[in-house]
Amino acid sequence: MKIIKRNGVEATFTPSKIETAISKANMTVEEKARLSPLQIQRITQSVMLSCEELGRSPAVEEIQDLVEKAIMAHGAFEVAKSYITYRYTRSLLRQANTTDDQILSLIDCNNELLKQENANKNPTINAVQRDYMAGEVSKDLTNRILLPKHIVDAHEAGIIHFHDSDFYAQHMHNCDLVNLEDMLQNGTVITGTLIEKPKSFATACNIATQIIAQVASNQYGGQSISLTHLAPFVQVSREKIQKAVREEMALLGIEPGEEQFRQIVEKRLAEEITRGVQTIQYQVVTLMTTTGQAPFITIFMYLNEARNPQEKQDLALIIEEMLRQRYQGIKNEKGVWVTPGFPKLIYVLEEDNITEDAPYWYLTQMAAKVTAKRMVPDYISEKKMLELKIDANGQGHCYTCMGCRSFLTPYVDENGQPKYYGRFNQGVVTLNLVDLALSSGKDMHKFWRLFDQRLDLCYEALMCRHNRLKGTMSDAAPILWQHGALARLAPGETIDKLLYGGYSTLSLGYAGLYECVKYMTGRSHTDPEAKPFALQVMQYLNDACRGWKTKHNIDFSLYGTPLESTTYKFAKKLQNRFGKIPGITDKSYITNSYHVHVTEPIDAFTKLKFESEFQQLSPGGAISYVEVPDMQNNIDAVLQVMKFIYDNIMYAELNTKSDYCHNCGFDGEIVVEEREGKLVWVCPNCGNTDQNKMNVARRTCGYIGTQYWNQGRTQEIKDRVLHL
């Protein structure tokens, strides 16, 4: 069995160290208060059994907690006191330097906690290590100096999660909805170089990828662009090609007929669209930002966003090519076509593509095939979005999220016009609903009283985020604030006006609604008797956001947190504080946002319909998924799910499996097995367990991860049941 040391390094579990530590504490007390050698041996065995029952590698602190409890269970309170005092003294010494050990273990690539913190970062690469090292220094600075101690303590205890604290020292924000249209049509500046309006579709795609990289390096969350903003450049290229073909034909003395001329032009145009889309696909997966990873980019495909029939037809050409190339995938280092993590694709289901007789039904059929093979695109229902996203003018709007699920709230500018592109999210703080419930001890009065206290804590933490951004000069990130990605501010101007009035959002996240409801009511939130309480909790969170918004004129919005590594952290903290409670804290993870628990048997349609009610109450961010088997030979079933999404839920995705083993060429689902107290990935065909010799892709937080996950998230993936 393995353990996780304080600096994150994984090491072999050595029971004799427990015996030695207890024996040392034992010798410091009077003889009559001491434990016998047999009792020390039994305590050691008890701790070992408890660690094995965790089903994962325990942290040193967890083992020491178990030792304390076992000593006290034997009535040796003086020995326990001595042991606790020794721990406290050592803790004080460690606090003298909070970063050196972490950084050194990162450089040696043996920090198991940070190594699997982000499923889209490879921790063996210098750029990633540099980012993590900077992050550790930034976290240390944030925790010791920048944040109030009680917020840091609440974060460390797992009561709340202050997201992305490694970026807090800098004046950086979370997610963006990039105004690509403004930057392409009106020009932009990248690292001091003027970029004028592109003269072709291929050039527009190339510029778009450079913008994506620059934006990603100046914020820490997801970003989204729309293919609609590239569509006008198809006509630019068409006209350019028409001119070139006419000149060529004139030189050759050829006078082709109109139809033949059109075919030649459209053939060359199709080739350019292929090159342009290929530029986006390959640049995104090969670009590395200053954070040591590919940009967290989402590409929006929405036909009804086009402004005229010609633009809509051209947009359809781009979407078709984007789907075709994504179906193919990308080649790994062995030359095998595999599923890439990025870009994330979102396809809007609308009247023009949702029925067999619709003009763009063929695109929906293509999307279904890509989903079955590559897990994208995800789907937004124009119908449901227009119902739910109503602005101050009473009009509904359909628009993309910023990244994996963070949605802006409807906004009307000073001219009474709706605006979404160019807006952003200031940051997120997440409330652990499971800890809230357990802290109440099932006392409803105490639950709601504690709820208010925890919300006050979240509010204060969110205001720290807001105030950290106040006064930020546009010069801090010219690509964002001066050159069109988010605004066109003057040099030396602050971004303050963009932080108020709903232009940007602050997100109150929440996690573990299922466990919260299960503990308080004894039932899953899918149970009709427990569901009203679940909805009441959601409404309470929304009411808090509404109150804060009224007070500050800042658009606070409720956000269904996509826990990745944090799910493991929360689970461990809950077990430390409350023990292992069956059905509540007995897993190495807690449930994301409002989702149905991954182990709960439920069919795809019932799940989506149920979760649609919670999406309405999570306006700042929500996504639902259904877990499905290999659907490549059952595209009709995928299309039926898509039609159901269109009629019933705003935003959803289908999770399939798309893996590859380098050892034997197996192309299917690589599975998770428990071996020696640790969850490992195993090829079911040849037994390969070397993660460097397999490609695994799983969706864990809205994005597809390809760099593996911590033990908590891996257990959650292993526990998932099929919904179809």
N, C-alpha and C positions, 0 to 999 in steps of 0.2 A: 504494500500500500504506500501511496505517496502523500506528502503533506506540502502545503504552500507556506514557505517561510515569510517573515515580515517584509522582506524586500521583493517578494513576488517570485523568488526562485523555488522551483519544485525540487523536493528532496525525498529520500527514502524515509519512511516512518520507522523510528528506532525506539521501541518501548522502554529500553533500558534508561533512556534519558528521562522518562517520566519517573521511574523508580529513583533515579539519582536526585532529581529535583525534590521529590517528596521526602527522601531520606535527609537531605540537607536541611529542609524546613523542620523536619522531625527532631533533629539534633539540637535545634536552637531553643526548645521548650523544656520545661521540667520533665524528669523521667516519668512521673506518674501521668502526665498528659500525652505521652508519646503513643504513636501507633506501633503495633508489633510488625515484624518483617512480613508475616503472613497477610496482615491487613494491607500493607503497602503493595504487596503482590496482587491482592484482590482488586485494589483500587486501579492498579495499572491495567489489569485484565478488563475491568469494567469500562475504562476509558477506551481501550482498544475496540471493544464490541460496539460501543456507541459511535466511534468513528467509522467502523465498517458499515453500520446501518445507514450512515448518511448517503452512501452510494456515490460519493465523490471525494476528491482530495480535500481534507479539512485544512483550515488555516491554523497557524500556531496559536493564535488567540482563542480560537474555538476549543482547541485541545486543553489549553490552560483553564478555560472556563469549566470544562468537564471535570478537570482534576479538582478544582475548588469545590464543586458541588459534591463530588464523590468523597472528598475528605470530610466535609461537613455532614454527609449522610452517615458517616461512621462515628459521628459525635466528637471528632477531634478538632474542636473549635480553635484551640490555641495553635495547633499545627496549621490549620487553615489561615489563621490570622498572620502567622509568620510567612506562609507562602504568598499571601496577597500583598504583604508589605514588600517582600522581595520583588514581586512583579511590578509594583508601583515605583520602586526605586530604579529598576532597570528602565522603566518607561520614561522617567524623567531624564535619564542619561541619553536615551535615544532621541529625545526631543531637542537635544543640543544641535543636532543636524538632521533635518527631515528629508533631505534629498539625495545625499551622496550615494547611499546604498542602492536606492532606486535607479539612479543614473548608471552606476557601474553594472548593475544586473541587466540593464537595457543594452548596454554596449556588448555584453557577453551573450546576448540573445537568450537568456534563461529566466526572464521574468514572465512567469506563466500568466499573471493577472493582466499586465499591460500587453503581453504578446497577443492575447485574444480579446482585447478590448473592442476592437473594430474589425468586423469581418471583411472590410475592404482595404485593409492595410497589411502589407507584408513587413513584419518587424525586423527582418534580417537586412533590409535595405538601408543604406546610410541616410538617405533623405528622411525615411520614416523614423529612424532612430533619433535624428537631429530634431525632428518635430516633437517626438515624445520627450526628449531631454528638455527642450524648451518648455514643453507643457508641464513637466514636473517642477521646474523652477517657478513657472507662472502660478501653478497651484499653490506652491509653498508661500509665495508672496501674497496671493489672494487670501489664503487661510490665516496667515499670521498678521496681515496688516490691513488689507482692503475691505474685508467683510466683517460685520459684527460677529463677535464670538458665538452668540447664541444661535446664529444662523449656521455658522460652521459646525457647531456641535449637533444641531438638528440634522444637517446633511450627513455628518459622520455616523450618526446613530441610525440613519435610514428612515427618519421621520419625514423628511422631504429630500428631494434631489435637486441641487443647484447645478443645472446642466452646463457643460462646457466651461467649467471653472478655469481650465487651462488657457482660455482665451480672454478671461475677464480682465486681466491686468491691462490689456490693450483695449482701445475703444472700438471693439468689433461687435457686430450683430449676427443674427442667426440666418434666416432664409430670405431669398429674393425672388420676385417675379420680374425678370429682366425685360426692360423695354427695348427689345432687339429692333423693333420697327424704327424707333427714333434714331438709334445708333447707325442703322444701315441707310436710312433715308436722308438723314441730316449730317451724317459723318460723326466720327468720334476720334479720340486720341488714345493711343496705346503706348505706354512708356515713352511719352514725349514725341511720338510720331503721329502725324495727322493721317487719318484713314478716311478717305473720301467715299462718297456713295459708289458702291461697286458697279462695274460695267457688265457683269454677267452673273449667272446663277452660281457657277462654280466658285467665283471669287467671293460672292456673298457667303457661301458655306464656309470657305476658308476663314474669312473674317469672323464669322460666328463662333468658330472653335477657339479663335484667339480671345474673343470676348469672354467666352465661357471660362477659359483658363485664368484670365485676369480677375474676373469676378470671384472665382473660387479661392483665389489667393488673398482676397481682401475681406472675406467673411468666413464663417465656419460651418454653415449649414448647407441645405440644399438650394438649388436654383432651378428655375424652369424657363424655357423659351417656347415659342409657338412656331410651328412650320408655316403658319399663315404669313408671318413676317418675311419669310423667304420666298413665298409664292410670287410676288410681283416681279422678281428677278428672272423667273422663267420666261415671261414675256420679253424682258430686256434681252435675254439670250436668243429668244426666237427671232426677234427683229435683227439682231446682230448676225445670226446664222443666215437669215433670208438675204441680207445684203451681201454676205460673203458668197453664197451659192449663186446669186445672180451675176456677181462679178466673175466667178469661175466659169459659169456657163457662157458668158459673153466672150471670155478669152478663148474658149473652146469652140465658139460659134454654134453652140447648141441652144435650141429654144424648146425646153421641155413644156409639156402641157401643165395646166394648173394643178391637177391632181398629182402628177408625178413630182412636180416641184414641191408640193406640200409634203409628200411622203419623204423626200430627201431631207427636207428641213426638220420634220418631226423625228426622223431617225437620228440625225445628229443631235437634236435637242435631247432625246432620250439618253444618248450616250453621255451628254453633259450632266444630266440629272443623276445618272448612275455615279459619275465621278464625284459630283458634289455631295451626294448622300454618303458615299464611301469615305469621303474626307471627314465628315462628321462622325461616322461610326468608328473609324480607325483612330482618328485624332483623340476622341474622347477616351478610349480605352488605353491609349499609349501616352497621353499627356500625364505629367506628374506635377501637381501644384506644390506650393510651398509647404503644404501640410503632409506631403509624402504620399499622396493618393490621387487616384483619378477624380476629376470633378464629380460631385454628386449632382448630376444633371438629369432633368426630366424634360422630355420632348412631347409637346402637346399637339394632337392631331384632331382638329375640329373643323369640319367642312363648312358649317354654317357661320364660321367666323370670317369667311371670304366676303369681300365687298361687292363682287359682281360675278356673273356667270363664268366669264373667262378665267378669272382668278380662282374660282372654285374648281374648274376643270384642271387647272395647272396644279392646284393644291392636291387634288386627287392623284395626279401623276407622282408628286413627291411622296405622298403617303404610301402609294403602291410600292415604290422603290424602297422606301424605308422598311416596310414590312418584308419585302422580298429578301433584302440583305440581312435582316435580323433573323429570319427563318434559317438562313444559311449558317449564321453564327460567325465566330472568328476562329482562326486556327491557333492552337496552342503551340508550344515549342516543339512538339512531336509532329506537327502538321495535321493534327486531328481537329475537325470542326467541333467547337464546344460553345457553351452558353456564356456570353459575357455578362458582367454585372451592370455595365452602363453602356449607352444611356438608357434610363428608364423611359418607357413609352406609355403614353396615355391616349387611348382612342375613344372619342366621344360617340356614343350611340344616340342617333337622332332620326327624325322622320325619313330622311333621304337615304338611310342605310340599314334600317332595322327590319325591313320586311323583304320577302323574296322578290317582290315586284318594284322595289325601290331602285333608283338609278345607280346607287353606289353600294348595293348589296354585295357585289363582288369583293369590295374592300373588307366588308365585315366577314365574309367567308375566309379571306386571306388572314385577317386578324385572328380568327378562331384557330387556324392551323398553326400560326406562330405561337399563340398562347399554349397550345397543346405540346409544342416542342420546346419552347424557350421561356415560358412563364410570363412573357409580356406579349402584347400590351395589357395594361390594366384598363378598366372601363369606367367612364363617367357617363351617367344618364343625363342627357340634356333635359329630358322631361322632368325628372325629379329636381334637378338643380334649379330650373326656372321656377319651380314651386317653392323652394327653400331659401334661395338667395335673393331676397327682395330688398331693393335699395330705398332711399328716402323718397324717390319719385313713384314708388309703388311698382317698379318694373323688376322682373326676374332676370338673372344673368347666369350664363354658363361660362366658367373660366377654370383654368388649371390651378392645382395646388402649387406651393413653392417647394419642390423637392418631392418627398415621399408622401406627405399627407397634410402639411401645414397650410391651411386655407386662410386667405384674407377675408375679412368681412366686407359686405357691400359698402361702397363708398361713392359719394357724389362730390365732385370738386366745386370750386367757387363759382363755376359757370353753369352749375346744374347738370354736368355731364358725368356719367359713370366712368370710373378710372380703376384699373387693376394693374396693368403693366407699369413698372417703375416703383412699386410699393414693396414693403419688406416687413419682416418680423424682428422685433428688438431682442427677444430671448425667451427662455422657458424656465419655469420652476415647477417641479412635479410634487404633488401630495401623495403620500403612500396611504391609500385608503385602508389597507389591511392593518397597518399599525394603528390607525385611528380606531378601527373596530375593536381590535384586541385590547387596546388601552382602556376602552370603555367597560370591558368585562361584561358585555351584553346588556348593560344598563342603558336604556334608550335616552334617558334624561342626560346622563353623563356623555353619551355619544354626541348629542347635538351641542352640548356645552364645549366638549373638546374640539368638535368640528369648527366652531367659531375661533377657538384659540389657534388651531392649526392653519386656518385660512388667514388669520392675522399675520402669522409667521410667513406664509407664502406671499402675501401682499407686501410685506416689508422687503422680502427677498427680491420680488419683482421690481419694486421701486429702486432697489440698489442697481439692478440692471439698467433701468431707465435713466437713473441719475448718472450712471457711468458713461452713458452715451451723450448726455447733455453737454453742450460746449464743444463737442467734437468738430474740428475744422474740416471743411470739404477737402482740404489738402491731404488729409490722412489717407484717402483712397480716391484719387481723382477719377478713376474709371467708373466708380459708383456715383459720386456726388457731383462731379463737374462735367463728365463727358457722356452722360445719357443713360447709363445702365439703370440708375434710380432717379437721377435729377440732373439739372443743369445749373447748379449753384456757382456763384463767383468764388474765385480763390480768396481764402481768408474768411469766407462766410461759414457760420456754424450750421449744422444740420438740424438745429432745434425745432424749427417749424414743421419738420417732417415727422416729429415724434408725437405730435398732438393731433386732435381732431379726427382721428380714424384713418389718417394716411398710412400709418404703420400700426402693428399690433403688438401686444404683450401677451404671452400665453401662459395660462394656468393649466398645467398638466395634471393628469390623475392616472393612477395605476391600481390594479387589483380590485376592480368593482365586484367581480365574481366572488372572490374570497371574503371581501367585506360583507356582502349580502349573505353569503353562506354562513358566516360566523354569527351574524346578528339574528338571522331568521331560521337557520338550520336547513335552508333550501337553496338550490341554484337560482340565480336571477331569471332563468328561463321558466321557472315554476310560476304559474299564475298567482299564487299566494305571496310570492316573494318579489315579483316584478314591480308592484307599486312602490315598494321601499327603494328598489334600485332607481326607479325614475325620480323618486323624491330626492335621493342623494344627488343625482345629476342636476335636477332643477336648483337645488341648494347651491351647487357650484356655479351655475349660471347666474343666479341671483347675486352672488358675491361679486362676480365680474361686472355685472350691471351697476352695482353700487359703486365700485371703484371707478368705473368709467364716468359716471355722473360726477363724482368728486373731483376728478383730475382732467377730464376731457382727453383721456388716453383710452384707446380701444383695447381693453382687456378682453380676452376671448378664451373659451374653454377648449382644451386641446387633448385629444386622446393620445397620450404619450406612447411612442414606439420604443419601449424598453429594449435595449440590446444587452450590453454588459450589465446595465443597472438592475435587470431582473434577478441576476445572480446575487448582486450586492444586497438588494432588498431582502431576498429570501434568507440569506445568511444572517442579516441583522435581526430579522424576525425570529429566527430559531434561537439566536443568542438571548433575545429579550423575553421570549414567551415559550420557548421549548418547541417540540415537534407536536403540533396539534393535527390529528388526522383530517385530511381534506382541506386544511387551511395552510399550515406551514410545513407539511411533510415532503414538499418538493424543493428542488434547488432553483426554483423560479416562481414568480407570481405572474398572473395573467395581465397581458397588455390591455390597457384602457377598459372598454366596456365588453370586450370579446367574450364569447362563450368559451368555457374552459376547453383546452385542446383535447382532453380525454373524454369529453361528454358526447355520447352518441346522439347525433342530430343530422338530418339530411340537409343538403345544400340549400334548398329552397326555404325550408323553415328557418335555417340559420340566418340567411340574408334578410328575410322578412322581419325576423325578431330584431336583428341588429340595426335595421333601418330606423327604428324609433329612437335608438340611442345616437345615431348619426345626426339626427335633427337637433339633439341636445349637446352636440359637440361641434359647434360652428367653427372653432379655430383649428380643427384638424380631426379627421376621421377617415378610416378605411376599413373595409371588411374583406374577408377572404373565405374561400372554401378550399379544403384540401381534397385533391382528386388524384386518382391513379393515372397511369399512362393513357392519355385520351387521343393519341395520334390516329387511331383507327376508329374513333367514335366522334368525329367532328360535329355531327348532328347534335350530340348531347351537349357539346361546348356551346353551340349556337343557341340551344334551348336555355342554358344558364344565362347567356348574354341577353336574350330577350327578357328573361325574368328580371335581370338587373335593370334594364331600361324602364320597366314598369314599376319597380318596387324600391330601388335603393340608389342613392346618389353616386357612390364610389365603391368599386369592388374589384377583386382580382381572384384568379384561380392559381393555386399552388400545385405545380407538378414537380417531377423529379427529372433532373437532366445532368447525369454524372458520367465520368469516364475514368477507367483504370488504365494507366500506362503499362502496367505489368502484363496484362492479358488481353487488353483491348475491349474489356467488358463495357458496354454502353447501356446503362440502365441505372437502377437505384443502388447506390452504395449505402450500406446500412450502419447503424450505430449499435455497438455491443459493449457490455460492461466487462472489463478485464482487469483483475487485480485492483478492484475498487475505483477504477477510472473508466470513463466512457471513451471509446475509441472508434474511429471510422474504419470499416472493414469492407473490402470487396467480396461480395457473396460468391463470386466465381472462382477466385484464386486465393482468397484470404489475405491479400495485401493490406497492410496497415500503415504503410509509409505515406504520410500526407503529401510528401513532395512528389509522389508518383501516382497521384490521382487528381482529377478535377471534380470538385463538388460544388454545386450551386443550390442554395436554399434561400427562400425569402424569409427574413426574420424580423424586419421592422418596416416593411414597405419597399425597401430596396432589396435587391438580390445580393447576397454576400457570397464571396468565393474564397475567403482566406481563413475559414474555420472560426469556431466560436468557443467561448468559455464553457465550463462544465455545466453551468446552470442552463444556458441557452441550448446546449447540446442535448440535455435531458428533455427539455421542452420539445425539441425537434423529434426526438425519439418517441415521445409520448403521443404525438399527434395521431388522431384517428381520421379516417377518410369520411368525407361528407357526401360522396357520390359513388 
